[in-house]
Amino acid sequence: MASDTILEVRKYGDGFIKALNQELYRNLAGLKEETNLKSIYEAHLIFGSTDVFFSLKDTSPKDVEEEKGLKLILSLLARSIVENKTAKLKDEILRIEATDEIRVDYKTIPYRSAAAEIKREAIRTKREDIDRKRREIALRLDPLFLKILETAHGAASEIGFSYISLCDEMGGLNLSEIEEKARIFLKDTEYAYRDLLKWFLLKRMELRLKDAKWHDLSYLFNSFELKSEFPKIDLKALARKCLNEMGLDIDEGIKADLSGRKGKVSRPFCIPIEVPQNIVLSVYPVGGVEDYESFFHMLGIALLYRYRNPEDEFEFKRLTESALEEVFGFVFRNLLLQPKWLRRYLKLDTGRDFLRFLYLKQLMIIRYYVGKLIYELSLHKDEDFRDKPDFYRQTLKEATLSNHSEDDYLDDFDLFFHSASYLRGYIIESELKWYLRENFDEEWWRKKEAGDFIRNMWKEGGRTFSQDISKIAGFEKIDLAPLLKFFGEILG
């Protein structure tokens, strides 16, 4: 019976997710070179079982809360089926990523640190060398990535879905709507993005837009004043100062791993090992604004889990719609785009060029994810995984106006369309931000009432979906207008 299955998921789910997250954290943080994800799935058979998924798939919920809980559990089970079948491949990829190194001039750089080194390297020929040698390792991983794609599509078919429909339905992504909004966003921001990027590349780097490569943009947007005006500081102390005015706190339940150890991934991540008492956020220190952005983004996700009820049912305590994580990640990350926040907490007076430079970086990142979504949808629709390098290069160039390498076409994708969650989260965060401004003040981040409002949403746990945030903010569905207005205030 469905009720018995749910009881089994609730009984073993916490231990299963804790084991997976501990294993992933230790590898991604550079604390362990090898993972054994496959053995964790073998020890928790119900989370890779198609029979368990089918036993719940056609269940009719009695009310809205049961419907939301069932949706979260089905999403977990569907992802687990795919991840169980790809776990051995992922173990191998994580091992290679954690141990491989590249030799550049007089030093050896861990493969996972290459992206961070590119963001710090002022000499273009050296950036090019680092990127080329990074891509050599990425190409060696291509057979494993291809096998993951084939396996994931086969797993989706086993439970009656195409891969895209599985991600769409189980993740609540509404991919067709997000793609439509994404293409509109590209079109509506094209002129401002092209004009300003051309100007800053020439002024800061003496580089023409037509010659710009992706590694040039990676360096540009974490250099010059975006580096000098954001010195190395105690980011946890800064967060406490900011959160205190909202009646919130970053306490011992949130652990910040800010080291640059060998083997650690350079992208930030947040892993809730135990909810709500052991949430880990990780930032690889690059220097400059990048560290601030990464820390506050992961802090927003960590707080989402930290304020949950430890006695809540498993599905609402442990599980979350992926786009919702991004909503609150951006709520805090985008404080760094607020001139009054920068002045209050960093004593930073922002001139017009500085602010445009900061906003242009955010616009570049969003456009990159738009390009990535368009590419990933094409990759999965055609299921011709070997015939996409040129489409990847063209699509990402149109989005970012910089040259991307075909070599990255498989290295630069994520299972389950994280690109869509990212974009959905950014759009809905802009809706929420306008609501906060209208109801609590332009400087809502100084108001305890705003903190109470946000904390009450967090306490609802997984019951809150990103669409609920849209409705709270007064939108029946996701709307680009607040996001376009947000950029238009500075870049328009």
RAMO-V901569 format. One record per run of one state. SS is the DSSP state (helix for helix, strand for strand, loop for the rest). FROM is the first residue (numbers start at 1). TO is the last residue. Records with the same first field share a line. If there is no record, write none. Layout:
# RAMO-V901569
SS: FROM-TO  FROM-TO
This chain:
# RAMO-V901569
loop: 1-1  30-36  44-44  49-49  58-63  100-100  105-106  121-123  159-162  172-174  206-208  212-212  221-224  229-234  246-253  258-263  265-268  275-277  283-288  307-313  319-321  338-338  347-351  383-388  401-402  404-405  409-417  441-443  447-447  460-460  464-465  473-480  492-492
helix: 2-28  37-43  45-48  50-57  64-99  111-120  124-158  163-171  175-205  209-211  214-220  225-228  235-245  289-306  314-318  322-337  339-346  352-382  389-400  406-408  418-440  444-446  448-459  461-463  466-472  481-491
strand: 29-29  101-104  107-110  213-213  254-257  264-264  269-274  278-282  403-403
